[in-house]
Amino acid sequence: MTQAYSDPSREDDAYALPDIEVFYLTAEEVATQTDEDRQYEWLKQYPLATMNSRDRQAMLDAMIEAEGITGGWFWWSCFPGCLPDSEPMGPYDTEAEALANAQDDSGY
């Protein structure tokens, strides 16, 4: 996980902290970290997914294919040691694209 500044000019400021994290998630990780309502809908079709790893994997595979979920690079706002301030934004093809989008969104 890479930590960066939303305003690159603050990197030399001794009192500034990085406020963006850039990271990679696989399609399966994206599927498991989606909103709870979507997971609940899929659990209706795979009721044993919470108790059986084979059924859980079948549910995740079906979810990824049906919803076109892809892995890639993501970013979110976050200070070191703190919980994220936003949902993951992405996916992007490269780490550089994710970081550029994060810095563009912050207005710097």
PDB file as gemmi writes it, atoms N, CA and C in Angstrom:
CRYST1    1.000    1.000    1.000  90.00  90.00  90.00 P 1                      
ATOM      1  N   MET A   1       0.850  -1.165   0.000  1.00  0.00           N  
ATOM      2  CA  MET A   1       0.000   0.000   0.000  1.00  0.00           C  
ATOM      3  C   MET A   1       0.902   1.237   0.000  1.00  0.00           C  
ATOM      4  N   THR A   2       0.660   2.093  -0.964  1.00  0.00           N  
ATOM      5  CA  THR A   2       1.431   3.318  -1.106  1.00  0.00           C  
ATOM      6  C   THR A   2       0.692   4.482  -0.461  1.00  0.00           C  
ATOM      7  N   GLN A   3       1.401   5.257   0.334  1.00  0.00           N  
ATOM      8  CA  GLN A   3       0.818   6.469   0.906  1.00  0.00           C  
ATOM      9  C   GLN A   3       1.343   7.670   0.127  1.00  0.00           C  
ATOM     10  N   ALA A   4       0.445   8.611  -0.145  1.00  0.00           N  
ATOM     11  CA  ALA A   4       0.814   9.787  -0.938  1.00  0.00           C  
ATOM     12  C   ALA A   4       0.062  11.007  -0.423  1.00  0.00           C  
ATOM     13  N   TYR A   5       0.403  12.159  -0.986  1.00  0.00           N  
ATOM     14  CA  TYR A   5      -0.225  13.425  -0.614  1.00  0.00           C  
ATOM     15  C   TYR A   5      -1.225  13.830  -1.693  1.00  0.00           C  
ATOM     16  N   SER A   6      -2.393  14.289  -1.284  1.00  0.00           N  
ATOM     17  CA  SER A   6      -3.356  14.798  -2.264  1.00  0.00           C  
ATOM     18  C   SER A   6      -2.825  16.074  -2.906  1.00  0.00           C  
ATOM     19  N   ASP A   7      -2.026  16.822  -2.173  1.00  0.00           N  
ATOM     20  CA  ASP A   7      -1.361  18.017  -2.684  1.00  0.00           C  
ATOM     21  C   ASP A   7       0.140  17.733  -2.676  1.00  0.00           C  
ATOM     22  N   PRO A   8       0.718  17.388  -3.827  1.00  0.00           N  
ATOM     23  CA  PRO A   8       2.139  17.016  -3.872  1.00  0.00           C  
ATOM     24  C   PRO A   8       3.085  18.087  -3.332  1.00  0.00           C  
ATOM     25  N   SER A   9       2.678  19.339  -3.331  1.00  0.00           N  
ATOM     26  CA  SER A   9       3.559  20.401  -2.818  1.00  0.00           C  
ATOM     27  C   SER A   9       3.753  20.301  -1.303  1.00  0.00           C  
ATOM     28  N   ARG A  10       2.946  19.507  -0.624  1.00  0.00           N  
ATOM     29  CA  ARG A  10       3.067  19.380   0.842  1.00  0.00           C  
ATOM     30  C   ARG A  10       4.057  18.302   1.262  1.00  0.00           C  
ATOM     31  N   GLU A  11       4.629  17.575   0.303  1.00  0.00           N  
ATOM     32  CA  GLU A  11       5.552  16.485   0.637  1.00  0.00           C  
ATOM     33  C   GLU A  11       6.757  16.963   1.449  1.00  0.00           C  
ATOM     34  N   ASP A  12       7.209  18.174   1.218  1.00  0.00           N  
ATOM     35  CA  ASP A  12       8.382  18.698   1.927  1.00  0.00           C  
ATOM     36  C   ASP A  12       8.036  19.367   3.252  1.00  0.00           C  
ATOM     37  N   ASP A  13       6.754  19.484   3.558  1.00  0.00           N  
ATOM     38  CA  ASP A  13       6.312  20.103   4.810  1.00  0.00           C  
ATOM     39  C   ASP A  13       6.491  19.102   5.949  1.00  0.00           C  
ATOM     40  N   ALA A  14       7.313  19.457   6.909  1.00  0.00           N  
ATOM     41  CA  ALA A  14       7.608  18.541   8.024  1.00  0.00           C  
ATOM     42  C   ALA A  14       6.380  18.236   8.881  1.00  0.00           C  
ATOM     43  N   TYR A  15       5.340  19.067   8.793  1.00  0.00           N  
ATOM     44  CA  TYR A  15       4.156  18.879   9.622  1.00  0.00           C  
ATOM     45  C   TYR A  15       2.980  18.266   8.856  1.00  0.00           C  
ATOM     46  N   ALA A  16       3.182  17.926   7.601  1.00  0.00           N  
ATOM     47  CA  ALA A  16       2.108  17.343   6.784  1.00  0.00           C  
ATOM     48  C   ALA A  16       2.232  15.828   6.773  1.00  0.00           C  
ATOM     49  N   LEU A  17       1.089  15.174   6.716  1.00  0.00           N  
ATOM     50  CA  LEU A  17       1.046  13.723   6.624  1.00  0.00           C  
ATOM     51  C   LEU A  17       0.435  13.311   5.287  1.00  0.00           C  
ATOM     52  N   PRO A  18       0.853  12.167   4.751  1.00  0.00           N  
ATOM     53  CA  PRO A  18       0.196  11.692   3.540  1.00  0.00           C  
ATOM     54  C   PRO A  18      -1.273  11.418   3.839  1.00  0.00           C  
ATOM     55  N   ASP A  19      -2.148  11.743   2.884  1.00  0.00           N  
ATOM     56  CA  ASP A  19      -3.579  11.577   3.137  1.00  0.00           C  
ATOM     57  C   ASP A  19      -4.290  10.750   2.062  1.00  0.00           C  
ATOM     58  N   ILE A  20      -3.528  10.014   1.265  1.00  0.00           N  
ATOM     59  CA  ILE A  20      -4.088   9.120   0.245  1.00  0.00           C  
ATOM     60  C   ILE A  20      -3.359   7.784   0.332  1.00  0.00           C  
ATOM     61  N   GLU A  21      -4.098   6.697   0.201  1.00  0.00           N  
ATOM     62  CA  GLU A  21      -3.495   5.378   0.083  1.00  0.00           C  
ATOM     63  C   GLU A  21      -3.904   4.787  -1.252  1.00  0.00           C  
ATOM     64  N   VAL A  22      -2.941   4.225  -1.973  1.00  0.00           N  
ATOM     65  CA  VAL A  22      -3.175   3.578  -3.261  1.00  0.00           C  
ATOM     66  C   VAL A  22      -2.841   2.106  -3.080  1.00  0.00           C  
ATOM     67  N   PHE A  23      -3.727   1.230  -3.553  1.00  0.00           N  
ATOM     68  CA  PHE A  23      -3.554  -0.197  -3.315  1.00  0.00           C  
ATOM     69  C   PHE A  23      -4.186  -1.013  -4.430  1.00  0.00           C  
ATOM     70  N   TYR A  24      -3.814  -2.294  -4.512  1.00  0.00           N  
ATOM     71  CA  TYR A  24      -4.337  -3.204  -5.529  1.00  0.00           C  
ATOM     72  C   TYR A  24      -5.308  -4.191  -4.893  1.00  0.00           C  
ATOM     73  N   LEU A  25      -6.440  -4.429  -5.552  1.00  0.00           N  
ATOM     74  CA  LEU A  25      -7.405  -5.436  -5.126  1.00  0.00           C  
ATOM     75  C   LEU A  25      -7.704  -6.369  -6.289  1.00  0.00           C  
ATOM     76  N   THR A  26      -7.795  -7.659  -6.011  1.00  0.00           N  
ATOM     77  CA  THR A  26      -8.222  -8.620  -7.025  1.00  0.00           C  
ATOM     78  C   THR A  26      -9.735  -8.518  -7.191  1.00  0.00           C  
ATOM     79  N   ALA A  27     -10.262  -9.118  -8.239  1.00  0.00           N  
ATOM     80  CA  ALA A  27     -11.709  -9.109  -8.464  1.00  0.00           C  
ATOM     81  C   ALA A  27     -12.440  -9.753  -7.284  1.00  0.00           C  
ATOM     82  N   GLU A  28     -11.868 -10.808  -6.736  1.00  0.00           N  
ATOM     83  CA  GLU A  28     -12.502 -11.471  -5.591  1.00  0.00           C  
ATOM     84  C   GLU A  28     -12.515 -10.566  -4.360  1.00  0.00           C  
ATOM     85  N   GLU A  29     -11.443  -9.844  -4.136  1.00  0.00           N  
ATOM     86  CA  GLU A  29     -11.405  -8.912  -3.008  1.00  0.00           C  
ATOM     87  C   GLU A  29     -12.421  -7.788  -3.193  1.00  0.00           C  
ATOM     88  N   VAL A  30     -12.577  -7.313  -4.426  1.00  0.00           N  
ATOM     89  CA  VAL A  30     -13.569  -6.268  -4.700  1.00  0.00           C  
ATOM     90  C   VAL A  30     -14.968  -6.817  -4.410  1.00  0.00           C  
ATOM     91  N   ALA A  31     -15.236  -8.051  -4.835  1.00  0.00           N  
ATOM     92  CA  ALA A  31     -16.556  -8.656  -4.625  1.00  0.00           C  
ATOM     93  C   ALA A  31     -16.873  -8.821  -3.141  1.00  0.00           C  
ATOM     94  N   THR A  32     -15.882  -9.150  -2.335  1.00  0.00           N  
ATOM     95  CA  THR A  32     -16.134  -9.354  -0.903  1.00  0.00           C  
ATOM     96  C   THR A  32     -16.227  -8.046  -0.142  1.00  0.00           C  
ATOM     97  N   GLN A  33     -15.740  -6.959  -0.745  1.00  0.00           N  
ATOM     98  CA  GLN A  33     -15.773  -5.667  -0.064  1.00  0.00           C  
ATOM     99  C   GLN A  33     -16.829  -4.735  -0.635  1.00  0.00           C  
ATOM    100  N   THR A  34     -17.791  -5.298  -1.352  1.00  0.00           N  
ATOM    101  CA  THR A  34     -18.880  -4.479  -1.885  1.00  0.00           C  
ATOM    102  C   THR A  34     -19.870  -4.184  -0.771  1.00  0.00           C  
ATOM    103  N   ASP A  35     -20.840  -3.356  -1.083  1.00  0.00           N  
ATOM    104  CA  ASP A  35     -21.812  -2.987  -0.063  1.00  0.00           C  
ATOM    105  C   ASP A  35     -22.592  -4.208   0.430  1.00  0.00           C  
ATOM    106  N   GLU A  36     -23.039  -4.141   1.644  1.00  0.00           N  
ATOM    107  CA  GLU A  36     -23.692  -5.267   2.298  1.00  0.00           C  
ATOM    108  C   GLU A  36     -25.004  -5.657   1.631  1.00  0.00           C  
ATOM    109  N   ASP A  37     -25.716  -4.697   1.052  1.00  0.00           N  
ATOM    110  CA  ASP A  37     -26.984  -5.015   0.396  1.00  0.00           C  
ATOM    111  C   ASP A  37     -26.770  -5.940  -0.801  1.00  0.00           C  
ATOM    112  N   ARG A  38     -25.713  -5.689  -1.570  1.00  0.00           N  
ATOM    113  CA  ARG A  38     -25.425  -6.543  -2.731  1.00  0.00           C  
ATOM    114  C   ARG A  38     -25.056  -7.957  -2.264  1.00  0.00           C  
ATOM    115  N   GLN A  39     -24.234  -8.046  -1.242  1.00  0.00           N  
ATOM    116  CA  GLN A  39     -23.861  -9.362  -0.727  1.00  0.00           C  
ATOM    117  C   GLN A  39     -25.088 -10.105  -0.199  1.00  0.00           C  
ATOM    118  N   TYR A  40     -25.975  -9.397   0.465  1.00  0.00           N  
ATOM    119  CA  TYR A  40     -27.195 -10.011   0.990  1.00  0.00           C  
ATOM    120  C   TYR A  40     -28.030 -10.590  -0.137  1.00  0.00           C  
ATOM    121  N   GLU A  41     -28.143  -9.877  -1.255  1.00  0.00           N  
ATOM    122  CA  GLU A  41     -28.901 -10.379  -2.408  1.00  0.00           C  
ATOM    123  C   GLU A  41     -28.282 -11.648  -2.967  1.00  0.00           C  
ATOM    124  N   TRP A  42     -26.971 -11.694  -3.032  1.00  0.00           N  
ATOM    125  CA  TRP A  42     -26.309 -12.899  -3.528  1.00  0.00           C  
ATOM    126  C   TRP A  42     -26.415 -14.051  -2.535  1.00  0.00           C  
ATOM    127  N   LEU A  43     -26.431 -13.749  -1.249  1.00  0.00           N  
ATOM    128  CA  LEU A  43     -26.578 -14.820  -0.246  1.00  0.00           C  
ATOM    129  C   LEU A  43     -27.945 -15.476  -0.311  1.00  0.00           C  
ATOM    130  N   LYS A  44     -28.923 -14.794  -0.841  1.00  0.00           N  
ATOM    131  CA  LYS A  44     -30.238 -15.416  -1.026  1.00  0.00           C  
ATOM    132  C   LYS A  44     -30.154 -16.560  -2.030  1.00  0.00           C  
ATOM    133  N   GLN A  45     -29.290 -16.406  -3.027  1.00  0.00           N  
ATOM    134  CA  GLN A  45     -29.120 -17.445  -4.036  1.00  0.00           C  
ATOM    135  C   GLN A  45     -28.167 -18.549  -3.576  1.00  0.00           C  
ATOM    136  N   TYR A  46     -27.276 -18.216  -2.647  1.00  0.00           N  
ATOM    137  CA  TYR A  46     -26.286 -19.166  -2.133  1.00  0.00           C  
ATOM    138  C   TYR A  46     -26.359 -19.166  -0.605  1.00  0.00           C  
ATOM    139  N   PRO A  47     -27.415 -19.743  -0.029  1.00  0.00           N  
ATOM    140  CA  PRO A  47     -27.611 -19.647   1.422  1.00  0.00           C  
ATOM    141  C   PRO A  47     -26.524 -20.333   2.263  1.00  0.00           C  
ATOM    142  N   LEU A  48     -25.810 -21.287   1.686  1.00  0.00           N  
ATOM    143  CA  LEU A  48     -24.769 -21.966   2.450  1.00  0.00           C  
ATOM    144  C   LEU A  48     -23.397 -21.298   2.332  1.00  0.00           C  
ATOM    145  N   ALA A  49     -23.320 -20.205   1.619  1.00  0.00           N  
ATOM    146  CA  ALA A  49     -22.038 -19.540   1.393  1.00  0.00           C  
ATOM    147  C   ALA A  49     -21.391 -19.054   2.683  1.00  0.00           C  
ATOM    148  N   THR A  50     -22.169 -18.814   3.707  1.00  0.00           N  
ATOM    149  CA  THR A  50     -21.586 -18.360   4.976  1.00  0.00           C  
ATOM    150  C   THR A  50     -21.031 -19.518   5.805  1.00  0.00           C  
ATOM    151  N   MET A  51     -21.365 -20.743   5.400  1.00  0.00           N  
ATOM    152  CA  MET A  51     -20.926 -21.904   6.182  1.00  0.00           C  
ATOM    153  C   MET A  51     -20.004 -22.841   5.410  1.00  0.00           C  
ATOM    154  N   ASN A  52     -19.925 -22.685   4.096  1.00  0.00           N  
ATOM    155  CA  ASN A  52     -19.213 -23.651   3.276  1.00  0.00           C  
ATOM    156  C   ASN A  52     -18.322 -22.901   2.289  1.00  0.00           C  
ATOM    157  N   SER A  53     -17.024 -23.176   2.323  1.00  0.00           N  
ATOM    158  CA  SER A  53     -16.094 -22.440   1.462  1.00  0.00           C  
ATOM    159  C   SER A  53     -16.331 -22.725  -0.020  1.00  0.00           C  
ATOM    160  N   ARG A  54     -16.769 -23.927  -0.360  1.00  0.00           N  
ATOM    161  CA  ARG A  54     -17.048 -24.249  -1.764  1.00  0.00           C  
ATOM    162  C   ARG A  54     -18.224 -23.419  -2.278  1.00  0.00           C  
ATOM    163  N   ASP A  55     -19.274 -23.308  -1.480  1.00  0.00           N  
ATOM    164  CA  ASP A  55     -20.428 -22.498  -1.871  1.00  0.00           C  
ATOM    165  C   ASP A  55     -20.080 -21.010  -1.890  1.00  0.00           C  
ATOM    166  N   ARG A  56     -19.241 -20.580  -0.966  1.00  0.00           N  
ATOM    167  CA  ARG A  56     -18.816 -19.176  -0.950  1.00  0.00           C  
ATOM    168  C   ARG A  56     -18.046 -18.846  -2.216  1.00  0.00           C  
ATOM    169  N   GLN A  57     -17.146 -19.763  -2.618  1.00  0.00           N  
ATOM    170  CA  GLN A  57     -16.375 -19.525  -3.837  1.00  0.00           C  
ATOM    171  C   GLN A  57     -17.279 -19.517  -5.059  1.00  0.00           C  
ATOM    172  N   ALA A  58     -18.268 -20.409  -5.110  1.00  0.00           N  
ATOM    173  CA  ALA A  58     -19.218 -20.435  -6.229  1.00  0.00           C  
ATOM    174  C   ALA A  58     -20.000 -19.125  -6.284  1.00  0.00           C  
ATOM    175  N   MET A  59     -20.406 -18.597  -5.124  1.00  0.00           N  
ATOM    176  CA  MET A  59     -21.123 -17.336  -5.075  1.00  0.00           C  
ATOM    177  C   MET A  59     -20.248 -16.189  -5.580  1.00  0.00           C  
ATOM    178  N   LEU A  60     -18.995 -16.140  -5.122  1.00  0.00           N  
ATOM    179  CA  LEU A  60     -18.091 -15.079  -5.551  1.00  0.00           C  
ATOM    180  C   LEU A  60     -17.821 -15.147  -7.050  1.00  0.00           C  
ATOM    181  N   ASP A  61     -17.614 -16.358  -7.567  1.00  0.00           N  
ATOM    182  CA  ASP A  61     -17.376 -16.517  -9.005  1.00  0.00           C  
ATOM    183  C   ASP A  61     -18.581 -16.042  -9.808  1.00  0.00           C  
ATOM    184  N   ALA A  62     -19.780 -16.404  -9.370  1.00  0.00           N  
ATOM    185  CA  ALA A  62     -20.999 -15.981 -10.064  1.00  0.00           C  
ATOM    186  C   ALA A  62     -21.177 -14.471  -9.979  1.00  0.00           C  
ATOM    187  N   MET A  63     -20.891 -13.892  -8.817  1.00  0.00           N  
ATOM    188  CA  MET A  63     -21.022 -12.448  -8.625  1.00  0.00           C  
ATOM    189  C   MET A  63     -20.058 -11.696  -9.537  1.00  0.00           C  
ATOM    190  N   ILE A  64     -18.818 -12.161  -9.608  1.00  0.00           N  
ATOM    191  CA  ILE A  64     -17.797 -11.509 -10.437  1.00  0.00           C  
ATOM    192  C   ILE A  64     -18.198 -11.542 -11.901  1.00  0.00           C  
ATOM    193  N   GLU A  65     -18.661 -12.699 -12.361  1.00  0.00           N  
ATOM    194  CA  GLU A  65     -19.042 -12.824 -13.770  1.00  0.00           C  
ATOM    195  C   GLU A  65     -20.310 -12.041 -14.096  1.00  0.00           C  
ATOM    196  N   ALA A  66     -21.328 -12.161 -13.274  1.00  0.00           N  
ATOM    197  CA  ALA A  66     -22.618 -11.514 -13.558  1.00  0.00           C  
ATOM    198  C   ALA A  66     -22.528  -9.992 -13.495  1.00  0.00           C  
ATOM    199  N   GLU A  67     -21.745  -9.468 -12.573  1.00  0.00           N  
ATOM    200  CA  GLU A  67     -21.674  -8.018 -12.392  1.00  0.00           C  
ATOM    201  C   GLU A  67     -20.458  -7.379 -13.062  1.00  0.00           C  
ATOM    202  N   GLY A  68     -19.637  -8.214 -13.721  1.00  0.00           N  
ATOM    203  CA  GLY A  68     -18.474  -7.678 -14.428  1.00  0.00           C  
ATOM    204  C   GLY A  68     -17.460  -7.034 -13.512  1.00  0.00           C  
ATOM    205  N   ILE A  69     -17.295  -7.573 -12.324  1.00  0.00           N  
ATOM    206  CA  ILE A  69     -16.355  -7.019 -11.345  1.00  0.00           C  
ATOM    207  C   ILE A  69     -14.931  -7.319 -11.798  1.00  0.00           C  
ATOM    208  N   THR A  70     -14.076  -6.304 -11.763  1.00  0.00           N  
ATOM    209  CA  THR A  70     -12.676  -6.486 -12.126  1.00  0.00           C  
ATOM    210  C   THR A  70     -11.778  -5.994 -11.004  1.00  0.00           C  
ATOM    211  N   GLY A  71     -10.594  -6.523 -10.974  1.00  0.00           N  
ATOM    212  CA  GLY A  71      -9.597  -6.061 -10.023  1.00  0.00           C  
ATOM    213  C   GLY A  71      -8.836  -4.890 -10.616  1.00  0.00           C  
ATOM    214  N   GLY A  72      -7.972  -4.308  -9.827  1.00  0.00           N  
ATOM    215  CA  GLY A  72      -7.157  -3.202 -10.309  1.00  0.00           C  
ATOM    216  C   GLY A  72      -6.663  -2.349  -9.164  1.00  0.00           C  
ATOM    217  N   TRP A  73      -6.182  -1.176  -9.513  1.00  0.00           N  
ATOM    218  CA  TRP A  73      -5.658  -0.235  -8.529  1.00  0.00           C  
ATOM    219  C   TRP A  73      -6.761   0.680  -8.033  1.00  0.00           C  
ATOM    220  N   PHE A  74      -6.788   0.916  -6.742  1.00  0.00           N  
ATOM    221  CA  PHE A  74      -7.786   1.753  -6.088  1.00  0.00           C  
ATOM    222  C   PHE A  74      -7.082   2.775  -5.206  1.00  0.00           C  
ATOM    223  N   TRP A  75      -7.816   3.780  -4.782  1.00  0.00           N  
ATOM    224  CA  TRP A  75      -7.307   4.749  -3.808  1.00  0.00           C  
ATOM    225  C   TRP A  75      -8.439   5.148  -2.879  1.00  0.00           C  
ATOM    226  N   TRP A  76      -8.051   5.639  -1.717  1.00  0.00           N  
ATOM    227  CA  TRP A  76      -9.005   6.250  -0.796  1.00  0.00           C  
ATOM    228  C   TRP A  76      -8.283   7.278   0.050  1.00  0.00           C  
ATOM    229  N   SER A  77      -9.050   8.171   0.628  1.00  0.00           N  
ATOM    230  CA  SER A  77      -8.490   9.185   1.530  1.00  0.00           C  
ATOM    231  C   SER A  77      -8.289   8.547   2.892  1.00  0.00           C  
ATOM    232  N   CYS A  78      -7.109   8.759   3.462  1.00  0.00           N  
ATOM    233  CA  CYS A  78      -6.816   8.125   4.750  1.00  0.00           C  
ATOM    234  C   CYS A  78      -5.518   8.683   5.318  1.00  0.00           C  
ATOM    235  N   PHE A  79      -5.529   9.044   6.600  1.00  0.00           N  
ATOM    236  CA  PHE A  79      -4.303   9.424   7.275  1.00  0.00           C  
ATOM    237  C   PHE A  79      -3.645   8.171   7.850  1.00  0.00           C  
ATOM    238  N   PRO A  80      -2.313   8.153   7.978  1.00  0.00           N  
ATOM    239  CA  PRO A  80      -1.626   6.976   8.509  1.00  0.00           C  
ATOM    240  C   PRO A  80      -2.183   6.561   9.873  1.00  0.00           C  
ATOM    241  N   GLY A  81      -2.454   5.292  10.007  1.00  0.00           N  
ATOM    242  CA  GLY A  81      -2.956   4.757  11.265  1.00  0.00           C  
ATOM    243  C   GLY A  81      -4.427   4.992  11.529  1.00  0.00           C  
ATOM    244  N   CYS A  82      -5.133   5.571  10.579  1.00  0.00           N  
ATOM    245  CA  CYS A  82      -6.558   5.872  10.755  1.00  0.00           C  
ATOM    246  C   CYS A  82      -7.396   5.090   9.745  1.00  0.00           C  
ATOM    247  N   LEU A  83      -8.671   4.975  10.047  1.00  0.00           N  
ATOM    248  CA  LEU A  83      -9.586   4.341   9.114  1.00  0.00           C  
ATOM    249  C   LEU A  83      -9.788   5.238   7.893  1.00  0.00           C  
ATOM    250  N   PRO A  84     -10.112   4.641   6.754  1.00  0.00           N  
ATOM    251  CA  PRO A  84     -10.321   5.443   5.539  1.00  0.00           C  
ATOM    252  C   PRO A  84     -11.465   6.437   5.703  1.00  0.00           C  
ATOM    253  N   ASP A  85     -11.324   7.578   5.010  1.00  0.00           N  
ATOM    254  CA  ASP A  85     -12.357   8.614   5.016  1.00  0.00           C  
ATOM    255  C   ASP A  85     -13.311   8.474   3.840  1.00  0.00           C  
ATOM    256  N   SER A  86     -13.052   7.535   2.939  1.00  0.00           N  
ATOM    257  CA  SER A  86     -13.880   7.374   1.754  1.00  0.00           C  
ATOM    258  C   SER A  86     -13.932   5.904   1.341  1.00  0.00           C  
ATOM    259  N   GLU A  87     -14.832   5.623   0.430  1.00  0.00           N  
ATOM    260  CA  GLU A  87     -14.891   4.294  -0.174  1.00  0.00           C  
ATOM    261  C   GLU A  87     -13.735   4.171  -1.174  1.00  0.00           C  
ATOM    262  N   PRO A  88     -13.315   2.948  -1.503  1.00  0.00           N  
ATOM    263  CA  PRO A  88     -12.278   2.798  -2.530  1.00  0.00           C  
ATOM    264  C   PRO A  88     -12.758   3.345  -3.870  1.00  0.00           C  
ATOM    265  N   MET A  89     -11.914   4.106  -4.536  1.00  0.00           N  
ATOM    266  CA  MET A  89     -12.210   4.656  -5.857  1.00  0.00           C  
ATOM    267  C   MET A  89     -11.412   3.873  -6.885  1.00  0.00           C  
ATOM    268  N   GLY A  90     -12.056   3.392  -7.915  1.00  0.00           N  
ATOM    269  CA  GLY A  90     -11.351   2.637  -8.939  1.00  0.00           C  
ATOM    270  C   GLY A  90     -12.276   1.621  -9.560  1.00  0.00           C  
ATOM    271  N   PRO A  91     -11.793   0.700 -10.294  1.00  0.00           N  
ATOM    272  CA  PRO A  91     -10.381   0.342 -10.482  1.00  0.00           C  
ATOM    273  C   PRO A  91      -9.719   1.142 -11.600  1.00  0.00           C  
ATOM    274  N   TYR A  92      -8.398   1.226 -11.510  1.00  0.00           N  
ATOM    275  CA  TYR A  92      -7.551   1.840 -12.521  1.00  0.00           C  
ATOM    276  C   TYR A  92      -6.549   0.798 -12.987  1.00  0.00           C  
ATOM    277  N   ASP A  93      -6.040   0.981 -14.189  1.00  0.00           N  
ATOM    278  CA  ASP A  93      -5.116  -0.001 -14.769  1.00  0.00           C  
ATOM    279  C   ASP A  93      -3.748   0.010 -14.103  1.00  0.00           C  
ATOM    280  N   THR A  94      -3.313   1.172 -13.660  1.00  0.00           N  
ATOM    281  CA  THR A  94      -1.986   1.271 -13.049  1.00  0.00           C  
ATOM    282  C   THR A  94      -2.052   2.065 -11.746  1.00  0.00           C  
ATOM    283  N   GLU A  95      -1.027   1.903 -10.965  1.00  0.00           N  
ATOM    284  CA  GLU A  95      -0.914   2.659  -9.711  1.00  0.00           C  
ATOM    285  C   GLU A  95      -0.807   4.153 -10.004  1.00  0.00           C  
ATOM    286  N   ALA A  96      -0.074   4.495 -11.059  1.00  0.00           N  
ATOM    287  CA  ALA A  96       0.100   5.913 -11.421  1.00  0.00           C  
ATOM    288  C   ALA A  96      -1.234   6.556 -11.801  1.00  0.00           C  
ATOM    289  N   GLU A  97      -2.097   5.816 -12.521  1.00  0.00           N  
ATOM    290  CA  GLU A  97      -3.414   6.358 -12.880  1.00  0.00           C  
ATOM    291  C   GLU A  97      -4.271   6.599 -11.649  1.00  0.00           C  
ATOM    292  N   ALA A  98      -4.219   5.663 -10.701  1.00  0.00           N  
ATOM    293  CA  ALA A  98      -4.998   5.811  -9.471  1.00  0.00           C  
ATOM    294  C   ALA A  98      -4.513   7.033  -8.679  1.00  0.00           C  
ATOM    295  N   LEU A  99      -3.211   7.187  -8.559  1.00  0.00           N  
ATOM    296  CA  LEU A  99      -2.661   8.326  -7.826  1.00  0.00           C  
ATOM    297  C   LEU A  99      -2.992   9.640  -8.525  1.00  0.00           C  
ATOM    298  N   ALA A 100      -2.877   9.671  -9.851  1.00  0.00           N  
ATOM    299  CA  ALA A 100      -3.201  10.893 -10.603  1.00  0.00           C  
ATOM    300  C   ALA A 100      -4.665  11.264 -10.407  1.00  0.00           C  
ATOM    301  N   ASN A 101      -5.559  10.281 -10.420  1.00  0.00           N  
ATOM    302  CA  ASN A 101      -6.983  10.568 -10.199  1.00  0.00           C  
ATOM    303  C   ASN A 101      -7.224  11.091  -8.792  1.00  0.00           C  
ATOM    304  N   ALA A 102      -6.550  10.507  -7.809  1.00  0.00           N  
ATOM    305  CA  ALA A 102      -6.703  10.960  -6.421  1.00  0.00           C  
ATOM    306  C   ALA A 102      -6.264  12.410  -6.279  1.00  0.00           C  
ATOM    307  N   GLN A 103      -5.167  12.753  -6.895  1.00  0.00           N  
ATOM    308  CA  GLN A 103      -4.673  14.126  -6.794  1.00  0.00           C  
ATOM    309  C   GLN A 103      -5.536  15.089  -7.612  1.00  0.00           C  
ATOM    310  N   ASP A 104      -6.089  14.634  -8.729  1.00  0.00           N  
ATOM    311  CA  ASP A 104      -6.994  15.466  -9.522  1.00  0.00           C  
ATOM    312  C   ASP A 104      -8.289  15.733  -8.769  1.00  0.00           C  
ATOM    313  N   ASP A 105      -8.822  14.705  -8.096  1.00  0.00           N  
ATOM    314  CA  ASP A 105     -10.071  14.848  -7.345  1.00  0.00           C  
ATOM    315  C   ASP A 105      -9.935  15.814  -6.178  1.00  0.00           C  
ATOM    316  N   SER A 106      -8.746  15.926  -5.637  1.00  0.00           N  
ATOM    317  CA  SER A 106      -8.563  16.818  -4.487  1.00  0.00           C  
ATOM    318  C   SER A 106      -8.412  18.271  -4.904  1.00  0.00           C  
ATOM    319  N   GLY A 107      -8.263  18.510  -6.213  1.00  0.00           N  
ATOM    320  CA  GLY A 107      -8.207  19.884  -6.705  1.00  0.00           C  
ATOM    321  C   GLY A 107      -6.834  20.513  -6.739  1.00  0.00           C  
ATOM    322  N   TYR A 108      -5.792  19.714  -6.613  1.00  0.00           N  
ATOM    323  CA  TYR A 108      -4.423  20.281  -6.626  1.00  0.00           C  
ATOM    324  C   TYR A 108      -3.729  19.973  -7.924  1.00  0.00           C  
TER     325      TYR A 108                                                      
END                                                                             
